[in-house]
């Protein structure tokens, strides 16, 4: 087993009790259906209604909007447990989208959407990436033209998590001049929305239970009160200010998957025999696992420290960028090392290590590609 970590300050008894509840629910109600969801390519939206009713979907939202008013530690615990159980980042994206409304929405917008996001009636996605645009948010082409009673939106998005099953989107659009100052966020409820169309559900290397879709907007009419915060041109700043929280969600998932991969591989190598002994008795195996276990320990220690700093209001953007790129790089490295120790069985999708390996690769791409993270860190170093 992995060496125990000393309990960090943010992991108090209440947080641990909440973790145990989430873990039991996932094991009993979600994990038995995960393989079927992988085959169909998505998890039905109604699945998250019960999750929300139990307080697991958005525990950090204020009680005034139906949440528990808990700290962000509770959301990180949910993501940790889901990642350990091989679930994709569906609720993480839902939480990120919700936080835009929580932090920047008008009082009317918060009252309209937050209770339904907490309950799971609404499942949220974030429509940022466009064909040919990638990480360059300043190059957005989807445009929202001002009309008398609101906006008309035209354009397309791609690689949108929850694009197929979700029914609320935070959409990045261009309302003004080129560059960051012309970007705004508009919130759309998509069921029955005229001019809105979901294109293909995209086939991916991994994350097969998470729907990823193309979206199209053709003269989609959005009332003026759907503009997040009620003021044009603030979208880029709104997106950037959420980065520490978003980056840490990905780092938490990386830590969880690394630990899961090491545990699976340790169990396998202690049972599998070759050349008259178990694989674990071979020195190469023990050394590889020692390296992976050390990385698991260091990643978790780093992540715990970052979470504590975030809860204390002291986590700077640069450290969050470091956590995102480095932890996800280690996730890919460790899952690759562990898969190798499974030999041919590691390449079989029926083995969890193969799924962890395939699911890990996108962590270095989404949420801001790791190359972008390094560029942002380098700029700060030179400042």
ZIBEL-V231416 format. One record per backbone hydrogen bond with DSSP energy under -0.5 kcal/mol. NH is the residue of the N-H (numbers start at 1). CO is the residue of the C=O. E is the energy in kcal/mol with one decimal. If there is no record, write none. Layout:
# ZIBEL-V231416
<<NH;CO;E> <NH;CO;E>>
This chain:
# ZIBEL-V231416
<<11;8;-1.5> <12;10;-1.4> <16;12;-2.3> <17;13;-2.3> <18;14;-2.2> <19;15;-2.5> <20;16;-2.1> <21;17;-1.7> <22;18;-2.4> <23;19;-2.7> <24;20;-2.2> <25;21;-2.2> <26;22;-2.6> <27;23;-2.3> <28;24;-2.2> <29;25;-3.1> <30;25;-0.8> <30;26;-1.2> <31;26;-3.2> <33;30;-1.7> <34;30;-0.5> <34;31;-1.4> <37;33;-1.9> <38;34;-2.3> <39;35;-2.0> <40;36;-1.8> <41;37;-1.5> <42;37;-1.1> <44;42;-0.5> <47;44;-1.7> <48;45;-1.7> <49;46;-1.4> <50;46;-0.8> <51;47;-0.8> <52;48;-2.2> <53;49;-2.5> <54;50;-1.6> <55;52;-1.6> <56;51;-2.3> <57;51;-0.7> <61;58;-1.6> <65;62;-1.7> <66;63;-1.8> <67;62;-2.0> <68;59;-0.6> <69;61;-2.6> <70;59;-2.4> <74;71;-1.5> <75;71;-0.5> <76;72;-2.2> <77;73;-1.9> <78;74;-1.8> <79;75;-2.3> <80;76;-2.2> <81;77;-2.4> <82;78;-2.4> <83;79;-2.3> <84;80;-2.2> <85;81;-1.5> <86;83;-1.8> <87;82;-2.8> <90;88;-1.2> <93;89;-2.0> <94;90;-1.8> <95;91;-2.3> <96;92;-2.4> <97;93;-2.6> <98;94;-2.0> <99;95;-2.1> <100;96;-1.2> <101;97;-1.2> <102;98;-2.7> <103;99;-2.6> <104;100;-2.2> <105;101;-1.9> <110;106;-2.6> <111;107;-2.1> <112;108;-2.0> <113;109;-2.2> <114;110;-2.0> <115;110;-0.5> <117;113;-1.9> <118;114;-2.5> <119;115;-1.9> <120;116;-0.8> <121;116;-0.9> <122;116;-2.3> <125;168;-2.1> <127;170;-2.5> <128;126;-1.1> <133;130;-2.4> <134;130;-1.4> <136;133;-1.9> <137;135;-1.6> <139;136;-1.6> <140;137;-1.3> <143;154;-2.3> <144;174;-2.3> <145;143;-0.6> <145;152;-2.8> <147;150;-2.7> <150;147;-1.4> <151;222;-2.6> <152;145;-2.1> <153;220;-2.6> <154;143;-2.4> <155;217;-2.3> <157;215;-2.4> <158;129;-2.3> <160;213;-2.2> <161;159;-0.8> <162;211;-1.8> <163;160;-1.7> <166;162;-1.8> <167;123;-2.1> <168;123;-1.4> <169;188;-2.8> <170;125;-2.2> <171;169;-0.7> <171;186;-3.2> <172;127;-2.4> <173;171;-0.5> <173;184;-2.7> <174;142;-2.8> <175;173;-0.7> <175;182;-2.8> <176;182;-1.5> <179;138;-0.9> <182;179;-1.1> <183;180;-1.5> <184;173;-2.7> <186;171;-2.5> <187;226;-2.6> <188;169;-2.7> <188;186;-0.5> <190;167;-1.3> <190;188;-0.6> <191;167;-0.5> <193;190;-2.0> <194;192;-0.6> <196;193;-1.7> <197;216;-2.5> <199;197;-0.6> <199;214;-3.1> <202;200;-0.7> <202;212;-3.4> <210;207;-1.6> <211;209;-0.6> <213;160;-1.8> <214;200;-1.7> <215;157;-2.4> <216;197;-2.7> <217;155;-2.9> <218;195;-2.2> <219;217;-0.5> <220;153;-2.3> <221;194;-0.5> <222;151;-2.7> <222;220;-0.5> <224;149;-1.3> <226;223;-2.2> <227;224;-1.6> <228;185;-2.7> <228;226;-0.5> <230;227;-1.8> <231;228;-0.6> <234;231;-0.7> <235;183;-2.1> <236;180;-0.6> <236;183;-0.6> <238;234;-2.4> <239;235;-2.5> <240;236;-2.4> <241;237;-2.0> <242;238;-0.6> <242;239;-0.8> <243;240;-1.4> <246;242;-2.2> <247;243;-3.2> <248;244;-1.8> <249;245;-1.4> <250;246;-1.4> <251;247;-1.9> <252;248;-2.6> <253;249;-1.8> <254;250;-2.0> <255;251;-2.3> <256;252;-2.2> <257;253;-2.4> <258;254;-2.4> <259;255;-2.0> <260;256;-2.1> <261;257;-2.8> <262;258;-2.2> <263;259;-2.3> <264;260;-2.5> <265;261;-2.2> <266;262;-2.6> <267;263;-2.2> <268;264;-2.2> <269;265;-2.7> <270;266;-1.4> <271;267;-0.7> <271;268;-1.1> <272;268;-2.7> <274;277;-3.4> <277;274;-1.3> <279;272;-2.6> <280;269;-2.4> <281;278;-1.0> <282;279;-1.4> <286;282;-2.0> <287;283;-2.7> <288;284;-2.4> <289;285;-2.6> <290;286;-2.2> <291;287;-2.1> <292;288;-2.4> <293;289;-2.8> <294;290;-1.8> <295;291;-2.2> <296;292;-2.4> <297;293;-2.0> <298;294;-2.5> <299;295;-2.9> <300;296;-2.2> <301;297;-2.2> <302;298;-2.5> <303;299;-2.8> <304;300;-2.7> <305;301;-2.0> <306;302;-2.3> <307;303;-2.6> <308;304;-2.3> <309;305;-2.2> <310;306;-2.5> <311;307;-2.7> <312;308;-1.8> <313;310;-1.4> <314;309;-3.7> <315;309;-0.8> <316;314;-0.7> <320;316;-1.7> <321;317;-2.4> <322;318;-2.3> <323;319;-2.5> <324;320;-2.3> <325;321;-2.4> <326;322;-2.4> <327;323;-1.9> <328;324;-1.6> <329;325;-1.8> <330;326;-2.2> <331;327;-1.9> <332;328;-2.0> <333;329;-2.2> <334;330;-3.0> <335;331;-2.3> <336;332;-1.6> <337;333;-2.3> <338;334;-2.9> <339;335;-2.3> <340;336;-1.9> <341;337;-1.2> <342;338;-0.8> <342;339;-1.2> <343;340;-1.2> <345;342;-1.1> <346;343;-1.2> <347;344;-1.4> <348;345;-1.5> <349;347;-0.5> <351;348;-2.2> <354;351;-1.2> <355;351;-1.1> <356;352;-2.7> <357;353;-2.1> <358;354;-2.2> <359;355;-2.8> <360;356;-1.6> <361;357;-0.9> <362;359;-0.5> <363;360;-1.7> <364;361;-1.2> <365;362;-2.1> <366;362;-2.5> <368;365;-0.5> <370;364;-2.3> <372;369;-0.8> <373;369;-1.9> <374;370;-2.3> <375;371;-2.0> <376;372;-2.5> <377;373;-2.2> <378;374;-2.7> <379;375;-2.1> <380;376;-1.6> <381;377;-2.1> <382;378;-1.5> <383;379;-0.6> <383;380;-0.8>>
